[in-house]
Amino acid sequence: MNGKQEAALEQTPAKQSAPGLGWNEVKGELVEFFASLKLAMFLFLVLAVTATIGTVIQQGERADVYVKEYGEEAYRWFVRLGFTDVYHTWWFTSLLALLCINSLTCFSQRFPSIWRSTRQDKVSVTLPFIKGLKQSAEIAVPGATKETVAEGLVQVLAEKGYRVLAKKDAGAVTVYATKGIMGRVGAHVAHLSATVIVLGGLIGSLYGFQEFGVCLEGQTYHIPRGNFDLRIDKFWIDYHENGAVKSYNSALTVLDGGKEAMHKTITVNDPLVYKGIWFYQSSYGDSWDQVEMARLNIKDKDTDKVLTTVDLPWKKEAILDKLGLKITMTDFVADFGFNSTEKKVFSKTAEHANPAIKLTVLERQSLEATPWIFYHYPDLFDIQGSKYRFELIGYQPKKFTGLQITRDPGVTIVWIGSTLIVVGITLSSFIYHRRIWAKVLPSESGVTVVVGGTTHKSQLDFKKEFTKLQGRIRTFKS
């Protein structure tokens, strides 16, 4: 390679590589995305639609309730999409988390600069700055001195609640007054409170629970999430004189470590609270798997004559010596169904659409049978070899009380957020940040005051105040 070629190579500029996408660029894009107003509006819209779904479709109900209300196909889609428990789905939690990130990003981007601007004592400003303010005026005060006018101005502004600073420069006195700083941050406090409320909701969604319990009177149920037991002492309904329902009541006893720890009668809006778990009176109804009493007619097969009528208590043997019978009611279903695969009887719904009881019949120590007796179809089955036919003519269903069982560890945070939003809205609505600057300049006849001011809200009220201030300045004399 000769010298000319080497020189040419040395003079040829090296090919520059394209600038890469560094961390600062990525960070800036992420911050811009999460602080976007469009993202906030989208999240609020989706959450509003979700809340509507959660309001229209009952949450946390039994499967048969949804099937009866919407049909089996709709219920399957509800389960797939999480519409039966909207507020505990992964996608609803993700929406809340995104809203928190969006709100916190907006707060971190905007609040610090506003806070710094409110705390800065901007005394050293130029004359053109004051004259360029929305409210400004130039007032001549003949026969006055700078010191007298400046002192009077400081006193008047202090009386109106301003925090006043004064600075003496060569040939002029500058006065700066400010009040209502908290009004500027009120909107941001309200903005932050929404994040706190959402955060409380997220904590409740992740670490809390909501369940529905169907509880029978006299029964004791273990509450595994609280490691204690709950006994249903009594359930009853109070009525008004006109027959309308007044209230549903459940007398409850908490058993902790085998000892009675708490008693309370709950109503719809007065729950029992123990170890952070809330028990609400939610509903009531007739049990689909138990009855208190069933009434039977026992007939002679040949003559179809009613030989006797007997009331059978739940799972207690009735002995009829004259007929040579021992009868026990061992099971009950409200809406009879039979699973041919598992060979099991079950209740298709909670409604008493096709009630039936199961008996254990011992006849003269020689015949033992376990027939199902149907309320609507008394002659459906016949007990082979028996002299009698059993007819179910009535029964008294056992009432259950429906309890809503919830724990929400985020409820305290939600209350803090709710308090913050009230404080923020109050600050923003009733306190306005106002700032006034004035330069007191000597003139041939006395003093000239150049005064200006600004406010972020309530411009009309500030204009009236500013006009009154001008009138007071004109009264200052030596």
Order of alpha helices (4+ residues) and beta strands (2+ residues): alpha-alpha-alpha-alpha-alpha-alpha-alpha-beta-alpha-beta-beta-alpha-beta-beta-beta-beta-beta-beta-beta-beta-beta-beta-beta-beta-beta-beta-beta-beta-alpha-beta-beta-alpha
